[in-house]
Amino acid sequence: MRLLALIKKELLSIRSDKKSMLIIIALPLVQILIFSFAATTEVRYMDLAVFDQDGSYQSKEFVQEIKGSKYVRDLTNVQNYETAQKMIDTQKIIAFVVIPDGFSKNLGTQDSQIQLILDGRRSNTAQVVEGYISQILMKTQSKDESPLDLQMHYLYNQNLNNFWFIVPNLFGSITMLLAIILCSLSLTREKELGTYEQILVSPLSSYEILLGKLIPGLLISIGVSTLVLCLSIFVYEIPFLGSLALLYVGVIIFLFTISGVGLFISAVCKTQQQAILGSFVFLLPSFLLSGFTTPVENIPSWLQPLSDLIPLKYYIIFIKGIFLRGMEFHTALPLLIKMFLLGIVSLGAAFILFKRKNG
């Protein structure tokens, strides 16, 4: 009976805590909605480009075969290599097909070749895309009864080293996890220790209090980023081709954005337990919708706008660009601006909520 009374008391306590109830309901709903659509290694939608140097009936027929595939979402015709490579650099496409001049004349000979250029930074996805293009090629061969040779080339990761794919992803996810946990616990820790009111009656303004909670977590996360950077270069031997200064600009902006999210969660929650659960409500969609585990292209179109609100999505593109291709400032600037704007929104929301609840 005493045990039943304790169980009843605990259930009533959880039910009376509206924030805990919201998290308990929201967390599994977010998981089932996003996992079911985003957690897959299948490449459902490919964005490709084609550079048709031949312009013949046969080459156009082959292009139509690619465009008609159920796996191809968008096929862009380009006029030169440079345009296609820029599209790969900004991850607008995963690969581009080059049909050489004289393709139609060489059909039926050993010189009939098609070149496929893939984004090696997304090694797992690139290998799946290679298989799909090979299937389309085989379909064309069976119709034309002519041997076609598909030559593959992987940009930025020619050997498809898996470490070159996963370690830059971890560079972002580890520091994101640390930053959001540190900042989400900052205010709730004071509430549980009973020192929250002392901070409120101090001469510090609301803006100064939030900065005081943001900066320590930001500095610690930058330090951990430096440690992960050293491990990536010296232990895993990931090539670093970009600017170290530009890298740290991106690191600071990204961690500033995530810290703002953490402070918003901390301002909403009353306990550290709530803050940790609230952090996972943000972290799970971030991992699934950012391209960390599966391609963003796999996400249904109605869900893709949500991925544009995930800072990790832009950070992963930025980190891989800095490491593997030496991304220039003008290319990185749109990514940095998007992350910074998300940071302004998250920190502004945290400040407004903190000010409203505490005067």
N, C-alpha and C positions, 0 to 999 in steps of 0.2 A: 504493500500500500504506500509506504514511504517513497519507494522507487517510482511508482506511478505518479505520485504527487509531484516529485521532482521533474519527471518527464513532462507533465502537464504544465508546470511552471516555466520550463525552458521553452516549450512551444508557444506559450502565451507571450513570453518575452520577445521571441523572434517576431511573432505576429504584430506586436505593438511597435516594433522598430520599423518604421516605414521605409527607411533607406536600405536596411538589410533586406527587407522583403522585395524591394525593387531590384536590388542586385541579384538576389536569389532567382527571381523570375527572368530578369533580363539576360543573365549570363548564359543559361542553357538555350534560350531563344536565339541569341546571337550566334551561338555555336552551331545549332542545327541549321539555321538559315544560311550561314556563310560556308560552313564545312561542306554542306551538301552540294553547293554550286562551285566553290573555289578550290576545294582540296582534291585535286586530281592531277596526275602526271600526263594525262592525255592532252595533246595539242588540238583543240577543236577548231580554232580560228587562226589562220595564218595571214599575216600581212606581208605581201611580197612585192617586189619590183621586177620588171623585165626590161632588158636592153636588147632589142631586136635589131642587130646590125644587118641582117639579110633582107628583111622586108618582103619576103616571097610568100606565095600562097601557103607553102608547106610550113614555114616558120609561124605564120599567123594562125594556122590550124593548131600547131603545137601550143601556142599561147592561149588559144581558146580552150584547149584541153586542160591547161593549168587553171584558167579562170573558172571553168565549170566544175572544178573539184569541190566537193562538199566541205573540204577542210580549208579552202581559201576564202577568206572574208573580203580582202581587198587586194587588187592587183594594179600596180601603178606602172605605166609605161614611162621610161626615162630615156634620155638621149645621149647620156655619157656615163662613164664609171664614177666620176666625181659626185654627181647628184645622188646616185645610188648609195655610195659610201657614206655620204652625209646623212642619208636616211637611216642607215645602219647605226651610225655614230649616235644619233638621237633616239634610237630604238623605235623609230616609226615602222621599220620593217625588221623581220628576222633574217631575211635572205633576199638575194636577187639573182635572177637567171640571165645569163649572157648567151644569146644565140649569135654565133659568129657569121661574118660575111662569107657567102659561099655555102651556107648550110644546105640549101636545096640542091645545089650542084653535087655535093658530096654524099647525098643520101644513097645508101647501098654500098658505100665504100668504108674503109677503115678510118678515113679522115672525118667521118661525120661525128662531130663532138658538140656537146653543150656544157657550158661552165656554170657551176653553182657556187656562189659566194655566200657564206653563212656567218652569222655573228657568233664567234667563239666564246664571247663573254657569257653567253647563255648556253653553255655546252650541252646540257641535257635536252633542252628544247630544240637546239640545232640538229642534234642527232635524230630526233623524231621527225623534224621537217625534212631532213635528208631522205629518210625512209619514204615519206609521202611523195616527194618529188620523184624518187626512183620508181614508185608504183605507177605514177602518171606516165613516166617514160616507158615503162614496160607495156602499158596499155597502148601507147602510140606505136611501139615496135610491133606489137601483134597485128595492128591494123595496116601498117606500111610494109611489114616484113623487111625491115631494114635495120641493120645494127647501129645503135646510137650509143655513144660513149659519154657518160656523165662524169665530168671532172669536178671534184670538190675542193674548195679552199676555205679555210676558216680564218677569219680576221681576228687578230688580237689574242688568239689562243689556238695556235695551229695544231698542237698535240692534244687538244681537248683535255688538259689537265684539270681534274675535278676540283683540286685545291684552289685553282685560279677562279673558279666559280663560287665555291662555298665560303671561302675565307673573307672576301670583301663583303658578302652578305652578313656574315657574323660580325664583321667590323661595325656594322650599323645596329644589328639587333642587340648585341651585348651591351653597348653603351646606352641604347634606348631603354632597355630594361632597368639598368642601374639608375639612370637619370630620373625616370618616372617614379620608381620606388622611393628614392631618396627624397624627392620633392613632395610626393603624395603623403609621406609620413611626417613631414616637417611640422605642419600646424596641428595635426591630430595627436602627435606626440606631446605637444604642449597642453592640449586639452586633457589628455589622460593623466599627465603629471600634475595638473592643477596650476600650471604657471601661465596659462593662456591669458587669464584676466590681467596678470601683472604686465604682460607685454602690451595689452590694449591700453592700460592707464599710463604707460610710459610716454615720454615726450616724442617718441617716434611716430611719424605719420603712417597711414596705411600703405602708402607707396614704399616707404623705407622698410617697413616690416616684411613686405613681400620680397623686396630685393634682398633683404638679409637672409631670407629663407631660400631664395633662388640661387644666389651666387655660390654658396658652399657646395651645393649639389652639382652645379655647373662645373666648378673647378675640379672636383673629384672625378667627374665623368670625363673631363678633358684629359686628366692624368691617366685614367684607365684607357682612353683612346690611344694615348701615346704608347702605353704598354702593348696594346693589341697591334698597333702599327709596327712596333719593333719585332714582335713575334711573327707577324705576317711576312716581313721582309727577310729577317735573318733565320727564322726557323722553317717556315713553310716556303721560303724563297719565291714569294709572289713578286713579279717584276713591278717596280714603281717607276713609271715613266713621266709622271706629271710634276707639278710644282708643289713643294712642301708647304709654302705659304698659302696657296690656294686651297690645299687640303684642309688646313687648320681654319681657314675662313668658313669652309663648309661645315666642319666639325662643330665650330662654335655656334653657327646659325641653327644647325639641326638640334643640338643639345639645348639651345635657348628655347626652341619651339617645344621640345618634349618636356622641358622643365616647366614651361607655362601650362601644359596639360596637367602635369603632376600637381602644380599649385591649385589649379581649378578643382581637381579631385579632392585635394586636401581641404579646400575651403567648403566643399559640399559635405564631406563626411565628418562624423563626430569621433570615431574611434579608428585606431590603426588597422583593425581587422576590416572595417568597411573600406578604408583607403586601399588596402591590398586587393580586395575583391574588385573595387572600382578600377584599379589599374589593369587588372586582367580583362575587364570588359573592353578596355581600349587596346590592350596588347594583342589579343587574339585576332581581331579584325585587321590590325596592322600587319601581322605576319602573313595572313591569308590573302589580303588584298594588295599588297605592295609588290608582289613578284618575288618575294623571298623564297617561297617554297614552290609555287607553280606560276606559270606565265599569267600576266594580267590579261592577255588576250583570251584566256580560257574563261574568264568571268563573263556571265551573261550581260548583254548590253544594258539592261535595266539596273544592274548592280555596279557597272563600271564607273558612273559618276561618283559613287562613294569612295572609290579608290583614289580619286583626285584630291580627296581631303586627308589622305594618309601621308604624313611627312616622310615616312620610311620609303615610300615608293620613289620619291625624287632623290633621296639620299643614296639609295642603292645604285641608281643610274649614275649619280655623281661619283660615288666611290669607285665603281668599276671603270668609269671613264678616266678618272685620275690615275688609277693603278695601271690599267692595261693599254690605254691608248694615249696618255698624256693630254687629257682634255684641256683646251685653252679657256681663258677667262670668259671670252665672249660666248662660248658654247655653254659654259657652266652657269652664266649669269641668269638665264630664265629659271633654272632649277633652284638657284640660291634665292631668287626673288619669291618664288612660290613658297619655299620653306619659311622664309622670313615673314611673309604675310600671314601664314598659318600661325606663326609664333606670336605675332602682334594680336591676332584674334584670340588665341588661347590665353595669353597673359592679360589682355584687356578684359576678357570674360572673368578671369580669376579675380582681378582687381575690383570689378564692378560687384561681383558676388560678395567678396570680402567686405567691401565698403558698405554694402546694403545690410549685411548681417550684423556688422559691428559699429555702424555709424561712422 
